[in-house]
Amino acid sequence: MAKAGGCCFQIGYFLYTRTRIGYWYHQKEIKDARLKLNGEDHSKTDVTEFNNLSILPIPMLLDNYAYLIQDKQTNHSVLVDPGDPDKVLSVLEKMDVIPDAILVTHKHWDHSGGNIKLKTAFPTIRIYGGAMDHIPCVTHAVADGDVIKFGELTFTVIYTPGHTVGHIVYLLDGSHFDAPASLFSGDHLFLSGCGRMFEGTPTVMLRSLDKVSNLEENTLVWPGHEYAEDNLEFACNIEAENENAQEKLDWTKQKRLVKDCTSPSTIREEKSYNPFLRTGEKSVLESIGMITSSDTTEITDTMRASALAEVRERKDQFKYKL
């Protein structure tokens, strides 16, 4: 998609998100990605297991991740954001899994584009999505605070508008599995990044980011895209002296040399290097020219929202990612 800004973008965005033209464009993106990657995956992924809990990132398109989450004891399973249905169906067949449900974070086709075909393949499958978004084939609209359960897989819905007006994230309770919680964050929170504010103001996005920032610090973060290296390069540009950002970038570069997946991170890690979660830090505010080193001004949410807008603008100029 084109960069945000101007009438042409707004028309294109409307056509992409609200008409079948978007679905056609998504099918083209899937084909183009397969050609560009010569049929290979953009990343190598492994199953993360905690006792009977299994989480598998499924790489698709140029940098998307869907997720297959399984409760091995009760034989329940859930998909998150299956944008490429053929890729997902291949994994399900290989693993002999019939999913109970699909959890969709938002309406963009690279996250919701598999719903139609997967509903045909599994007619009784439940498809969950935010009540405020126009997500295809949703059977169960959900809102902030709703709890969804499949066997011992228990998810809480958190409403996180900003990227889209109806964006939600899903928090998996790990306590039954002696595991940390897991946040499936779609295009809201990435490793060292956040989604563009297509349908929300900086103030709205700040509130949404604060919601996830306030989760337990050991919460695992499973984002919708493999953007880690680009995002961390930008984080180091914003905070050149942030050792956490530099160490994570060095680690990420080694992982990406062999196409290893960089997920998950944790909320604790994100708060230490993600500039979009650090708009209250003086080091970030100094870097973007909002305060000086000797400034004793109280940092308010209004300042933080302005800082978020500035950091987002600088990120888009540094390297554009959705």
SVG drawing of the C-alpha trace seen along z (x, -y; Angstrom):
<svg xmlns="http://www.w3.org/2000/svg" viewBox="-22 -23 48 59">
<polyline fill="none" stroke="black" stroke-width="0.4" points="0.0,0.0 1.1,-3.6 2.3,-5.7 -0.4,-7.5 -1.2,-11.1 -3.4,-12.8 -6.6,-12.2 -5.2,-9.4 -4.1,-7.4 -7.5,-7.8 -9.3,-6.6 -6.9,-3.6 -7.2,-2.8 -11.0,-2.8 -11.0,-0.5 -8.4,1.8 -10.2,2.1 -13.9,1.9 -14.3,3.5 -13.5,6.7 -10.7,4.8 -8.8,5.2 -9.3,9.0 -8.1,9.1 -5.1,7.0 -4.3,9.4 -4.4,12.4 -1.9,10.6 0.3,9.9 0.3,13.6 1.4,14.6 4.0,11.9 5.5,12.9 5.7,16.5 7.5,15.5 9.9,13.1 10.8,15.8 10.9,18.6 8.3,20.5 10.4,20.4 9.3,19.0 10.6,15.6 11.6,17.1 12.4,20.4 10.1,21.0 10.0,23.5 7.3,24.6 7.5,23.0 6.2,25.3 5.2,25.0 4.0,28.3 0.8,28.9 0.8,25.5 2.3,25.2 2.7,22.0 3.9,22.1 4.5,19.0 3.5,19.6 5.4,17.4 3.5,16.1 3.6,13.4 6.9,11.3 7.0,10.8 3.6,11.8 3.1,14.3 0.0,16.3 0.0,18.4 -1.2,21.9 -1.8,22.3 -2.6,25.8 -3.6,27.2 -2.2,30.7 -4.0,32.2 -7.5,31.3 -6.7,31.3 -8.1,27.8 -6.4,25.4 -6.7,21.8 -5.3,19.8 -4.4,16.2 -4.4,13.9 -4.3,16.6 -3.8,14.2 -2.6,16.9 -5.1,19.8 -3.1,22.2 0.0,21.8 -2.1,22.4 -3.9,25.4 -0.6,27.0 0.6,26.7 -2.7,28.0 -2.6,31.0 1.0,31.8 0.2,31.6 -3.2,33.3 -4.9,30.4 -8.5,29.2 -8.8,25.8 -11.6,24.7 -11.4,21.1 -9.7,18.2 -8.8,15.0 -8.4,12.0 -6.7,8.8 -8.0,6.5 -9.5,6.1 -6.4,5.7 -6.4,8.5 -2.9,9.8 -4.4,10.7 -8.0,11.6 -7.6,12.8 -7.7,16.5 -11.1,16.4 -13.1,17.1 -11.2,20.2 -10.7,21.5 -14.5,21.2 -15.1,23.3 -12.6,25.9 -13.9,26.0 -17.6,25.0 -18.1,25.1 -15.1,23.0 -15.7,19.9 -14.1,16.7 -13.6,13.9 -12.9,10.3 -13.4,6.8 -16.9,5.5 -15.6,2.1 -13.7,3.5 -15.2,4.8 -13.6,8.3 -14.8,10.8 -16.7,13.9 -16.7,13.1 -19.1,15.3 -18.4,13.9 -17.8,10.2 -15.9,9.3 -15.2,6.3 -12.7,5.1 -12.6,7.4 -14.3,10.4 -12.9,13.8 -12.8,16.6 -12.0,20.2 -11.1,23.4 -10.2,26.2 -7.6,24.6 -6.8,22.0 -8.2,18.8 -7.9,15.5 -8.8,12.0 -9.6,9.4 -7.9,6.0 -9.2,3.2 -6.3,1.3 -7.5,-1.2 -5.0,-3.2 -3.8,-1.1 -7.4,-0.5 -10.5,-1.8 -11.4,1.7 -8.0,3.3 -7.8,5.8 -5.2,8.0 -5.5,11.3 -3.9,12.1 -3.5,15.8 -3.5,16.8 -0.5,19.1 -1.1,20.0 -2.7,23.4 0.5,24.4 2.9,22.9 3.8,20.5 4.0,16.7 1.0,14.9 1.3,14.5 0.1,11.4 -0.8,11.9 -0.5,8.3 -1.2,8.2 -0.2,4.8 -0.5,3.0 2.9,3.8 5.9,5.2 9.4,6.1 10.7,2.5 7.9,1.0 4.2,0.3 1.7,0.1 1.0,-3.0 -1.9,-5.2 -4.2,-4.7 -7.4,-5.2 -6.5,-6.8 -4.8,-9.9 -1.5,-9.8 -3.5,-10.2 -5.7,-7.2 -2.6,-5.1 -0.8,-6.2 -3.7,-4.9 -3.6,-1.6 0.1,-1.2 -0.1,-2.0 -2.6,0.8 -0.1,3.4 2.8,1.7 1.1,2.2 0.8,6.0 3.0,8.3 6.6,7.7 7.2,11.4 4.4,11.5 5.5,12.9 4.9,10.7 4.0,12.5 3.6,9.8 2.0,10.0 5.2,9.2 8.9,9.8 10.0,6.2 12.6,6.6 15.8,5.7 14.4,2.5 12.7,1.5 15.8,2.0 18.0,0.0 15.6,-2.8 15.5,-2.4 19.3,-2.7 19.1,-5.8 16.7,-7.4 18.6,-6.3 22.2,-5.9 23.3,-5.2 20.6,-2.6 22.6,0.6 19.5,2.7 18.6,1.7 22.1,2.2 22.4,5.7 19.0,6.7 19.9,5.4 23.2,7.4 21.2,10.5 18.6,9.9 21.1,9.5 22.6,12.9 19.1,14.5 18.2,12.9 21.4,14.0 20.0,17.5 16.4,16.4 15.4,17.3 12.2,15.9 12.9,13.2 9.6,13.7 8.7,13.7 10.1,10.8 8.7,9.8 6.9,6.6 10.0,6.1 12.3,6.1 10.0,3.9 9.9,1.2 13.7,1.2 14.2,0.4 11.0,-0.1 10.8,-3.9 7.0,-3.8 6.8,-2.6 9.4,-5.0 7.7,-8.4 8.0,-9.2 11.7,-8.7 13.9,-11.9 16.4,-10.2 13.8,-9.8 12.3,-13.3 15.8,-14.9 16.6,-12.9 13.6,-14.3 14.1,-17.8 11.1,-18.1 13.2,-18.8 16.8,-19.6 19.0,-17.7 18.5,-20.4 14.7,-20.6 12.7,-19.9 9.3,-20.1 6.9,-17.5 6.3,-14.9 2.5,-14.8 0.4,-12.5 -0.1,-15.4 3.7,-15.6 3.9,-11.9 1.3,-11.9 3.2,-14.6 6.4,-12.6 4.6,-9.5 3.5,-11.4 7.1,-12.7 8.7,-9.2 6.2,-7.7 7.0,-10.4 10.7,-9.8 10.3,-6.0 8.4,-6.4 11.1,-8.6 13.8,-6.2 12.2,-3.1 8.6,-2.7 6.7,0.3 3.0,0.7"/>
</svg>
